[in-house]
Amino acid sequence: MDKVCGLDVLKDSVFACILDEKGKKILEERFGTLTPDLDKFRDVLVNHCVGRVAMESTSIYWMPVWRILELDFQLTLVNPYLIKQFSAMQHPKNIFV
């Protein structure tokens, strides 16, 4: 299994968390959204042997990040609303609600 990276893409920054094959956090860092920053970010992902990247579809901010990463990684675009709903369903206090 490849290392994976989850992204929170904001207007002015990209927050990245890389996990190894066992789910252990190996990097947590914030990057800028200008092209040189995104190129540096791509290099960090390559250097950490990341294979898959998931990011939230926040407004249009995810699009430049996708364009920079699409040739080198398996990308998944996720709906933040669905993630929040899934997280709420997984929480033990909500089992019988």
Summary of the structure (lengths in Angstrom):
residues: 97
radius of gyration: 14.4
end to end distance: 35.2
largest distance: 48.5
contacts: 259
relative contact order: 0.18
helix: 36%
strand: 33%
